[in-house]
Amino acid sequence: MSILPFALLSGLAFTIPYALTGVLLGPEFPSLLGALVGLAIVTFSARRGFLLPDDRWDFPDTKKWDERWRGSFDVKLDTLASRRMSISMAWFPYVLVALLLVLSRLPQLPFAAWLKSLTLTWRDVLGTDITAASQPLYLPGSMLVLTVLITLFLLFQHSVADGLMITGSLVVALQAVGAAGGNMIAIHNVVADSATVGLLGREGEHSGKQSYRPCIMWFWWGSWDWS
């Protein structure tokens, strides 16, 4: 429990900027700035030892590891540590992407109008009366697609809430909890985590053993009397 103060700091460092950017700037900005600001706060605090416990925990020697902890190849920490990267270079991609996306969304600036000036239109698609149009310069890739999907799901959830005669914010909150739990066993997250620690070839085993955790959370939240 000695790490609890720093864990609480990490959670607040993300949730507070996330909520403030949503209230003050709009719904598109929390996902762009919340995590970035939180990462900066946590990194700054960790480098200075703020709220970090005096005791140190680490894994035992690799010779004592359970066979299930090993993957198809060993990660050589000494090799990784020898390839240094400056703090500014490590932060540059994140700051650049966030800056470009924020500038393209601020209505007070002309960037959005410039990016929207190019529109590709396909009229009478495949001989039908359907016309498709796209503004490729304004599309920030998967981030915009994700925003559109979230918006569609929010509208659907509010309609479900109206049908059940409960508040829309409650349904959206439950969806957020469900999505957060699903991240524990989402295949792309499992593959990325396994590759990071060298557990290649054990993705299925990892997903199977972790599946009960989100199920407990889903059951706990779903079993409440929300009326």
C-alpha atoms as an extended CHARMM CRD file, in Angstrom:
* protein
*
       227  EXT
         1         1  MET       CA              0.0000000000        0.0000000000        0.0000000000  PROA      1               0.0000000000
         2         2  SER       CA              2.9950000000        2.3100000000        0.1170000000  PROA      2               0.0000000000
         3         3  ILE       CA              2.4800000000        3.1860000000       -3.5570000000  PROA      3               0.0000000000
         4         4  LEU       CA             -1.1400000000        4.2520000000       -2.9570000000  PROA      4               0.0000000000
         5         5  PRO       CA             -0.4540000000        8.0340000000       -2.6560000000  PROA      5               0.0000000000
         6         6  PHE       CA              1.4040000000        8.0820000000       -5.9660000000  PROA      6               0.0000000000
         7         7  ALA       CA             -1.3080000000        5.9330000000       -7.5940000000  PROA      7               0.0000000000
         8         8  LEU       CA             -3.9660000000        8.4250000000       -6.4540000000  PROA      8               0.0000000000
         9         9  LEU       CA             -1.8610000000       11.2880000000       -7.7950000000  PROA      9               0.0000000000
        10        10  SER       CA             -1.6040000000        9.5230000000      -11.1590000000  PROA      10              0.0000000000
        11        11  GLY       CA             -5.3620000000        9.0930000000      -11.3400000000  PROA      11              0.0000000000
        12        12  LEU       CA             -6.1030000000       12.7130000000      -10.4300000000  PROA      12              0.0000000000
        13        13  ALA       CA             -3.3980000000       13.9670000000      -12.8170000000  PROA      13              0.0000000000
        14        14  PHE       CA             -5.4100000000       12.4450000000      -15.6520000000  PROA      14              0.0000000000
        15        15  THR       CA             -9.0260000000       12.9090000000      -14.5660000000  PROA      15              0.0000000000
        16        16  ILE       CA             -8.8050000000       16.5770000000      -13.5230000000  PROA      16              0.0000000000
        17        17  PRO       CA             -7.2370000000       17.8720000000      -16.8040000000  PROA      17              0.0000000000
        18        18  TYR       CA             -9.5480000000       15.5340000000      -18.7180000000  PROA      18              0.0000000000
        19        19  ALA       CA            -12.6480000000       17.0080000000      -17.0780000000  PROA      19              0.0000000000
        20        20  LEU       CA            -11.4550000000       20.6260000000      -17.2730000000  PROA      20              0.0000000000
        21        21  THR       CA            -10.6220000000       20.4750000000      -20.9770000000  PROA      21              0.0000000000
        22        22  GLY       CA            -14.0240000000       18.9390000000      -21.6740000000  PROA      22              0.0000000000
        23        23  VAL       CA            -15.8630000000       21.6660000000      -19.7780000000  PROA      23              0.0000000000
        24        24  LEU       CA            -13.7670000000       24.6320000000      -20.9070000000  PROA      24              0.0000000000
        25        25  LEU       CA            -12.7330000000       23.6930000000      -24.4520000000  PROA      25              0.0000000000
        26        26  GLY       CA            -15.2390000000       21.1510000000      -25.7330000000  PROA      26              0.0000000000
        27        27  PRO       CA            -15.8180000000       17.4020000000      -26.0840000000  PROA      27              0.0000000000
        28        28  GLU       CA            -13.0500000000       16.8360000000      -28.6430000000  PROA      28              0.0000000000
        29        29  PHE       CA            -10.2160000000       17.9780000000      -26.3890000000  PROA      29              0.0000000000
        30        30  PRO       CA            -10.2040000000       15.6740000000      -23.3090000000  PROA      30              0.0000000000
        31        31  SER       CA             -8.8680000000       12.6980000000      -25.2500000000  PROA      31              0.0000000000
        32        32  LEU       CA             -6.2220000000       14.9250000000      -26.8540000000  PROA      32              0.0000000000
        33        33  LEU       CA             -5.0150000000       16.8310000000      -23.8100000000  PROA      33              0.0000000000
        34        34  GLY       CA             -6.1170000000       14.8740000000      -20.7330000000  PROA      34              0.0000000000
        35        35  ALA       CA             -3.6230000000       12.0530000000      -21.0660000000  PROA      35              0.0000000000
        36        36  LEU       CA             -0.8410000000       14.3580000000      -22.2920000000  PROA      36              0.0000000000
        37        37  VAL       CA             -1.1220000000       16.6960000000      -19.3080000000  PROA      37              0.0000000000
        38        38  GLY       CA             -1.4460000000       13.7550000000      -16.9350000000  PROA      38              0.0000000000
        39        39  LEU       CA              1.6660000000       12.1300000000      -18.3740000000  PROA      39              0.0000000000
        40        40  ALA       CA              3.6260000000       15.3420000000      -17.9070000000  PROA      40              0.0000000000
        41        41  ILE       CA              2.5200000000       15.6920000000      -14.2740000000  PROA      41              0.0000000000
        42        42  VAL       CA              3.2440000000       12.0750000000      -13.3840000000  PROA      42              0.0000000000
        43        43  THR       CA              6.6200000000       12.0750000000      -15.1400000000  PROA      43              0.0000000000
        44        44  PHE       CA              7.6530000000       15.3060000000      -13.4110000000  PROA      44              0.0000000000
        45        45  SER       CA              6.5640000000       13.9490000000      -10.0150000000  PROA      45              0.0000000000
        46        46  ALA       CA              8.2660000000       10.5750000000      -10.4780000000  PROA      46              0.0000000000
        47        47  ARG       CA             11.5840000000       12.1030000000      -11.5370000000  PROA      47              0.0000000000
        48        48  ARG       CA             11.5970000000       14.1520000000       -8.3390000000  PROA      48              0.0000000000
        49        49  GLY       CA             10.4230000000       11.3500000000       -6.0930000000  PROA      49              0.0000000000
        50        50  PHE       CA              7.2240000000       13.1180000000       -5.0780000000  PROA      50              0.0000000000
        51        51  LEU       CA              4.9310000000       10.7270000000       -3.1380000000  PROA      51              0.0000000000
        52        52  LEU       CA              7.0860000000        7.7640000000       -4.1180000000  PROA      52              0.0000000000
        53        53  PRO       CA              7.5800000000        5.2130000000       -1.3040000000  PROA      53              0.0000000000
        54        54  ASP       CA             10.9390000000        4.6840000000        0.3350000000  PROA      54              0.0000000000
        55        55  ASP       CA             10.7730000000        0.9270000000       -0.1040000000  PROA      55              0.0000000000
        56        56  ARG       CA             11.4820000000       -0.5290000000       -3.5330000000  PROA      56              0.0000000000
        57        57  TRP       CA              9.7750000000       -3.5300000000       -5.0890000000  PROA      57              0.0000000000
        58        58  ASP       CA             11.2160000000       -5.5240000000       -7.9470000000  PROA      58              0.0000000000
        59        59  PHE       CA             10.8500000000       -8.9160000000       -9.5700000000  PROA      59              0.0000000000
        60        60  PRO       CA             13.0930000000      -11.7330000000       -8.3430000000  PROA      60              0.0000000000
        61        61  ASP       CA             16.0790000000      -12.8680000000      -10.3480000000  PROA      61              0.0000000000
        62        62  THR       CA             15.1340000000      -14.2420000000      -13.7720000000  PROA      62              0.0000000000
        63        63  LYS       CA             16.4330000000      -17.6710000000      -12.7720000000  PROA      63              0.0000000000
        64        64  LYS       CA             13.6190000000      -17.8960000000      -10.2120000000  PROA      64              0.0000000000
        65        65  TRP       CA             10.8500000000      -16.8730000000      -12.6160000000  PROA      65              0.0000000000
        66        66  ASP       CA              7.8760000000      -19.0870000000      -13.2580000000  PROA      66              0.0000000000
        67        67  GLU       CA              7.9110000000      -20.5860000000      -16.7300000000  PROA      67              0.0000000000
        68        68  ARG       CA              4.6470000000      -18.7870000000      -17.5050000000  PROA      68              0.0000000000
        69        69  TRP       CA              6.4810000000      -15.4700000000      -17.1700000000  PROA      69              0.0000000000
        70        70  ARG       CA              8.7070000000      -16.2680000000      -20.1250000000  PROA      70              0.0000000000
        71        71  GLY       CA              7.9450000000      -15.7420000000      -23.7990000000  PROA      71              0.0000000000
        72        72  SER       CA              9.5520000000      -16.7840000000      -27.0320000000  PROA      72              0.0000000000
        73        73  PHE       CA             12.4410000000      -14.3520000000      -26.6020000000  PROA      73              0.0000000000
        74        74  ASP       CA             14.2270000000      -12.5750000000      -23.7680000000  PROA      74              0.0000000000
        75        75  VAL       CA             14.2190000000       -8.7900000000      -23.4710000000  PROA      75              0.0000000000
        76        76  LYS       CA             17.7700000000       -7.5680000000      -22.9440000000  PROA      76              0.0000000000
        77        77  LEU       CA             17.4260000000       -4.6050000000      -20.5970000000  PROA      77              0.0000000000
        78        78  ASP       CA             21.1030000000       -3.7560000000      -20.8580000000  PROA      78              0.0000000000
        79        79  THR       CA             20.7800000000       -3.3590000000      -24.6300000000  PROA      79              0.0000000000
        80        80  LEU       CA             17.7100000000       -1.1790000000      -24.2800000000  PROA      80              0.0000000000
        81        81  ALA       CA             19.3290000000        1.0090000000      -21.6440000000  PROA      81              0.0000000000
        82        82  SER       CA             22.3380000000        1.6590000000      -23.8610000000  PROA      82              0.0000000000
        83        83  ARG       CA             20.1780000000        3.4140000000      -26.4830000000  PROA      83              0.0000000000
        84        84  ARG       CA             19.4110000000        6.7230000000      -24.8060000000  PROA      84              0.0000000000
        85        85  MET       CA             16.8530000000        9.2510000000      -25.9930000000  PROA      85              0.0000000000
        86        86  SER       CA             16.5330000000       12.8160000000      -24.7950000000  PROA      86              0.0000000000
        87        87  ILE       CA             13.3900000000       13.9240000000      -22.9720000000  PROA      87              0.0000000000
        88        88  SER       CA             12.5960000000       16.5020000000      -25.6470000000  PROA      88              0.0000000000
        89        89  MET       CA             12.8590000000       13.9240000000      -28.4360000000  PROA      89              0.0000000000
        90        90  ALA       CA             10.6470000000       11.4710000000      -26.5340000000  PROA      90              0.0000000000
        91        91  TRP       CA              7.9730000000       14.1330000000      -25.9480000000  PROA      91              0.0000000000
        92        92  PHE       CA              8.1300000000       15.6900000000      -29.4050000000  PROA      92              0.0000000000
        93        93  PRO       CA              5.7420000000       13.3060000000      -31.2790000000  PROA      93              0.0000000000
        94        94  TYR       CA              3.0580000000       13.5360000000      -28.5880000000  PROA      94              0.0000000000
        95        95  VAL       CA              3.2480000000       17.3050000000      -28.3130000000  PROA      95              0.0000000000
        96        96  LEU       CA              3.2770000000       17.7470000000      -32.0880000000  PROA      96              0.0000000000
        97        97  VAL       CA              0.2120000000       15.5530000000      -32.6560000000  PROA      97              0.0000000000
        98        98  ALA       CA             -1.7180000000       17.1940000000      -29.8200000000  PROA      98              0.0000000000
        99        99  LEU       CA             -0.7730000000       20.6730000000      -31.0310000000  PROA      99              0.0000000000
       100       100  LEU       CA             -1.8430000000       20.0210000000      -34.6170000000  PROA      100             0.0000000000
       101       101  LEU       CA             -5.1330000000       18.4680000000      -33.5700000000  PROA      101             0.0000000000
       102       102  VAL       CA             -5.9450000000       21.2480000000      -31.0980000000  PROA      102             0.0000000000
       103       103  LEU       CA             -5.1140000000       24.0050000000      -33.6030000000  PROA      103             0.0000000000
       104       104  SER       CA             -7.3280000000       22.3670000000      -36.2100000000  PROA      104             0.0000000000
       105       105  ARG       CA            -10.2790000000       22.3230000000      -33.8190000000  PROA      105             0.0000000000
       106       106  LEU       CA            -10.2110000000       25.8160000000      -32.3170000000  PROA      106             0.0000000000
       107       107  PRO       CA            -12.9500000000       27.8870000000      -33.9980000000  PROA      107             0.0000000000
       108       108  GLN       CA            -11.0770000000       31.1030000000      -33.1900000000  PROA      108             0.0000000000
       109       109  LEU       CA             -8.2570000000       30.1360000000      -35.5660000000  PROA      109             0.0000000000
       110       110  PRO       CA             -8.3850000000       29.8700000000      -39.3780000000  PROA      110             0.0000000000
       111       111  PHE       CA             -6.7430000000       26.4460000000      -39.5700000000  PROA      111             0.0000000000
       112       112  ALA       CA            -10.0210000000       24.5200000000      -39.5740000000  PROA      112             0.0000000000
       113       113  ALA       CA            -11.3590000000       26.5570000000      -42.4970000000  PROA      113             0.0000000000
       114       114  TRP       CA             -8.1470000000       26.0400000000      -44.4450000000  PROA      114             0.0000000000
       115       115  LEU       CA             -8.2110000000       22.2780000000      -43.8890000000  PROA      115             0.0000000000
       116       116  LYS       CA            -11.8670000000       22.0880000000      -44.8700000000  PROA      116             0.0000000000
       117       117  SER       CA            -11.2990000000       24.0380000000      -48.0780000000  PROA      117             0.0000000000
       118       118  LEU       CA            -10.4020000000       20.8540000000      -49.9620000000  PROA      118             0.0000000000
       119       119  THR       CA            -13.4330000000       18.6110000000      -50.4350000000  PROA      119             0.0000000000
       120       120  LEU       CA            -13.4820000000       15.4390000000      -52.5220000000  PROA      120             0.0000000000
       121       121  THR       CA            -16.9470000000       14.6250000000      -53.8170000000  PROA      121             0.0000000000
       122       122  TRP       CA            -18.1960000000       11.4660000000      -55.5240000000  PROA      122             0.0000000000
       123       123  ARG       CA            -21.6310000000       11.9980000000      -57.0070000000  PROA      123             0.0000000000
       124       124  ASP       CA            -24.0150000000        9.1950000000      -57.9680000000  PROA      124             0.0000000000
       125       125  VAL       CA            -21.9350000000        6.4760000000      -56.3540000000  PROA      125             0.0000000000
       126       126  LEU       CA            -22.0470000000        3.3260000000      -58.5300000000  PROA      126             0.0000000000
       127       127  GLY       CA            -25.0300000000        4.6490000000      -60.4410000000  PROA      127             0.0000000000
       128       128  THR       CA            -27.1460000000        5.4160000000      -57.3810000000  PROA      128             0.0000000000
       129       129  ASP       CA            -28.4880000000        8.6900000000      -56.0260000000  PROA      129             0.0000000000
       130       130  ILE       CA            -25.9440000000        8.6260000000      -53.2080000000  PROA      130             0.0000000000
       131       131  THR       CA            -23.3230000000       11.3780000000      -53.0930000000  PROA      131             0.0000000000
       132       132  ALA       CA            -20.2490000000       10.9940000000      -50.8960000000  PROA      132             0.0000000000
       133       133  ALA       CA            -17.9270000000       13.7800000000      -49.8510000000  PROA      133             0.0000000000
       134       134  SER       CA            -14.7610000000       13.9050000000      -47.7720000000  PROA      134             0.0000000000
       135       135  GLN       CA            -12.3820000000       16.5680000000      -46.4560000000  PROA      135             0.0000000000
       136       136  PRO       CA             -9.1130000000       14.6050000000      -46.3250000000  PROA      136             0.0000000000
       137       137  LEU       CA             -6.9770000000       17.3950000000      -44.8950000000  PROA      137             0.0000000000
       138       138  TYR       CA             -9.2920000000       17.7610000000      -41.9260000000  PROA      138             0.0000000000
       139       139  LEU       CA             -9.2530000000       14.0490000000      -41.0470000000  PROA      139             0.0000000000
       140       140  PRO       CA             -6.7340000000       13.2970000000      -38.2790000000  PROA      140             0.0000000000
       141       141  GLY       CA             -6.8440000000        9.5970000000      -39.0140000000  PROA      141             0.0000000000
       142       142  SER       CA             -8.1650000000        7.1990000000      -36.4440000000  PROA      142             0.0000000000
       143       143  MET       CA             -8.6630000000        9.9550000000      -33.8510000000  PROA      143             0.0000000000
       144       144  LEU       CA            -11.4700000000       11.5160000000      -35.8570000000  PROA      144             0.0000000000
       145       145  VAL       CA            -12.9960000000        8.1150000000      -36.6460000000  PROA      145             0.0000000000
       146       146  LEU       CA            -12.9590000000        7.3020000000      -32.9540000000  PROA      146             0.0000000000
       147       147  THR       CA            -14.5890000000       10.6370000000      -32.1370000000  PROA      147             0.0000000000
       148       148  VAL       CA            -17.3580000000        9.9940000000      -34.6680000000  PROA      148             0.0000000000
       149       149  LEU       CA            -17.9880000000        6.5010000000      -33.3140000000  PROA      149             0.0000000000
       150       150  ILE       CA            -18.1370000000        7.7750000000      -29.7560000000  PROA      150             0.0000000000
       151       151  THR       CA            -20.5720000000       10.4890000000      -30.8000000000  PROA      151             0.0000000000
       152       152  LEU       CA            -22.8210000000        7.9530000000      -32.5150000000  PROA      152             0.0000000000
       153       153  PHE       CA            -22.7610000000        5.6700000000      -29.4980000000  PROA      153             0.0000000000
       154       154  LEU       CA            -23.5480000000        8.5770000000      -27.1800000000  PROA      154             0.0000000000
       155       155  LEU       CA            -26.6560000000        9.4110000000      -29.2080000000  PROA      155             0.0000000000
       156       156  PHE       CA            -27.6970000000        5.7660000000      -29.1500000000  PROA      156             0.0000000000
       157       157  GLN       CA            -27.1200000000        5.5350000000      -25.4080000000  PROA      157             0.0000000000
       158       158  HSD       CA            -29.2030000000        8.6230000000      -24.7460000000  PROA      158             0.0000000000
       159       159  SER       CA            -32.0860000000        7.1050000000      -26.7330000000  PROA      159             0.0000000000
       160       160  VAL       CA            -31.7660000000        3.9210000000      -24.6600000000  PROA      160             0.0000000000
       161       161  ALA       CA            -31.8180000000        6.0120000000      -21.5010000000  PROA      161             0.0000000000
       162       162  ASP       CA            -35.0090000000        7.7400000000      -22.6290000000  PROA      162             0.0000000000
       163       163  GLY       CA            -36.6130000000        4.3610000000      -23.2540000000  PROA      163             0.0000000000
       164       164  LEU       CA            -35.6120000000        3.1090000000      -19.8100000000  PROA      164             0.0000000000
       165       165  MET       CA            -36.5800000000        6.4220000000      -18.1970000000  PROA      165             0.0000000000
       166       166  ILE       CA            -33.1770000000        6.9750000000      -16.6090000000  PROA      166             0.0000000000
       167       167  THR       CA            -30.6320000000        9.7430000000      -17.0940000000  PROA      167             0.0000000000
       168       168  GLY       CA            -28.5110000000        9.7250000000      -20.2300000000  PROA      168             0.0000000000
       169       169  SER       CA            -25.3690000000       10.5640000000      -18.2640000000  PROA      169             0.0000000000
       170       170  LEU       CA            -25.8190000000        7.3440000000      -16.2710000000  PROA      170             0.0000000000
       171       171  VAL       CA            -25.9630000000        5.1830000000      -19.4000000000  PROA      171             0.0000000000
       172       172  VAL       CA            -22.9140000000        6.9450000000      -20.8390000000  PROA      172             0.0000000000
       173       173  ALA       CA            -21.0550000000        6.4180000000      -17.5520000000  PROA      173             0.0000000000
       174       174  LEU       CA            -21.8940000000        2.7100000000      -17.5740000000  PROA      174             0.0000000000
       175       175  GLN       CA            -20.6780000000        2.4660000000      -21.1640000000  PROA      175             0.0000000000
       176       176  ALA       CA            -17.4060000000        4.1130000000      -20.1490000000  PROA      176             0.0000000000
       177       177  VAL       CA            -16.9740000000        1.6100000000      -17.3220000000  PROA      177             0.0000000000
       178       178  GLY       CA            -17.6760000000       -1.2610000000      -19.7120000000  PROA      178             0.0000000000
       179       179  ALA       CA            -15.1970000000        0.0400000000      -22.2660000000  PROA      179             0.0000000000
       180       180  ALA       CA            -12.5360000000        0.5280000000      -19.5860000000  PROA      180             0.0000000000
       181       181  GLY       CA            -12.9720000000       -3.0560000000      -18.4360000000  PROA      181             0.0000000000
       182       182  GLY       CA            -12.8440000000       -4.2970000000      -22.0010000000  PROA      182             0.0000000000
       183       183  ASN       CA             -9.4280000000       -2.7060000000      -22.4480000000  PROA      183             0.0000000000
       184       184  MET       CA             -8.0210000000       -5.3350000000      -20.0830000000  PROA      184             0.0000000000
       185       185  ILE       CA             -8.7350000000       -8.1050000000      -22.5890000000  PROA      185             0.0000000000
       186       186  ALA       CA             -8.8470000000       -6.1780000000      -25.8860000000  PROA      186             0.0000000000
       187       187  ILE       CA             -6.6890000000       -8.1180000000      -28.3310000000  PROA      187             0.0000000000
       188       188  HSD       CA             -4.6550000000       -5.1070000000      -29.5100000000  PROA      188             0.0000000000
       189       189  ASN       CA             -3.8300000000       -4.1810000000      -25.8990000000  PROA      189             0.0000000000
       190       190  VAL       CA             -2.9070000000       -7.7570000000      -25.0220000000  PROA      190             0.0000000000
       191       191  VAL       CA             -0.6400000000       -8.0320000000      -28.0680000000  PROA      191             0.0000000000
       192       192  ALA       CA              1.0370000000       -4.6950000000      -27.3170000000  PROA      192             0.0000000000
       193       193  ASP       CA              1.5630000000       -5.5650000000      -23.6430000000  PROA      193             0.0000000000
       194       194  SER       CA              2.9000000000       -9.0150000000      -24.4450000000  PROA      194             0.0000000000
       195       195  ALA       CA              5.3170000000       -7.6300000000      -27.0170000000  PROA      195             0.0000000000
       196       196  THR       CA              6.5540000000       -5.0150000000      -24.5470000000  PROA      196             0.0000000000
       197       197  VAL       CA              7.5400000000       -7.5560000000      -21.8960000000  PROA      197             0.0000000000
       198       198  GLY       CA              8.5990000000      -10.3020000000      -24.3130000000  PROA      198             0.0000000000
       199       199  LEU       CA              5.6670000000      -12.6820000000      -23.7390000000  PROA      199             0.0000000000
       200       200  LEU       CA              5.1460000000      -13.4790000000      -27.4000000000  PROA      200             0.0000000000
       201       201  GLY       CA              3.0890000000      -16.5790000000      -28.0370000000  PROA      201             0.0000000000
       202       202  ARG       CA              1.2010000000      -16.3130000000      -24.7380000000  PROA      202             0.0000000000
       203       203  GLU       CA             -1.4450000000      -13.7660000000      -25.7370000000  PROA      203             0.0000000000
       204       204  GLY       CA             -4.3200000000      -16.2560000000      -25.5550000000  PROA      204             0.0000000000
       205       205  GLU       CA             -3.2300000000      -17.5080000000      -22.1670000000  PROA      205             0.0000000000
       206       206  HSD       CA             -2.9680000000      -13.9590000000      -20.8730000000  PROA      206             0.0000000000
       207       207  SER       CA             -6.4410000000      -13.0130000000      -22.1540000000  PROA      207             0.0000000000
       208       208  GLY       CA             -8.0340000000      -16.1110000000      -20.6680000000  PROA      208             0.0000000000
       209       209  LYS       CA             -6.5610000000      -15.5810000000      -17.2210000000  PROA      209             0.0000000000
       210       210  GLN       CA             -7.4770000000      -11.8960000000      -17.1100000000  PROA      210             0.0000000000
       211       211  SER       CA            -11.0330000000      -12.2020000000      -18.4160000000  PROA      211             0.0000000000
       212       212  TYR       CA            -12.5480000000      -12.6800000000      -14.9490000000  PROA      212             0.0000000000
       213       213  ARG       CA            -11.3840000000       -9.2450000000      -13.7730000000  PROA      213             0.0000000000
       214       214  PRO       CA            -13.5510000000       -7.1090000000      -16.0750000000  PROA      214             0.0000000000
       215       215  CYS       CA            -16.4220000000       -9.5710000000      -15.5770000000  PROA      215             0.0000000000
       216       216  ILE       CA            -16.3470000000       -8.8730000000      -11.8410000000  PROA      216             0.0000000000
       217       217  MET       CA            -16.3980000000       -5.1390000000      -12.4710000000  PROA      217             0.0000000000
       218       218  TRP       CA            -19.1960000000       -5.3920000000      -15.0200000000  PROA      218             0.0000000000
       219       219  PHE       CA            -21.3000000000       -7.5570000000      -12.7180000000  PROA      219             0.0000000000
       220       220  TRP       CA            -20.7180000000       -5.2300000000       -9.7710000000  PROA      220             0.0000000000
       221       221  TRP       CA            -21.7400000000       -2.1160000000      -11.6570000000  PROA      221             0.0000000000
       222       222  GLY       CA            -24.5980000000       -3.8070000000      -13.4890000000  PROA      222             0.0000000000
       223       223  SER       CA            -26.0620000000       -5.2640000000      -10.2990000000  PROA      223             0.0000000000
       224       224  TRP       CA            -26.6580000000       -1.8450000000       -8.7170000000  PROA      224             0.0000000000
       225       225  ASP       CA            -30.1980000000       -0.5750000000       -8.4610000000  PROA      225             0.0000000000
       226       226  TRP       CA            -29.8570000000        2.5180000000      -10.6620000000  PROA      226             0.0000000000
       227       227  SER       CA            -33.5220000000        3.4340000000      -10.3870000000  PROA      227             0.0000000000
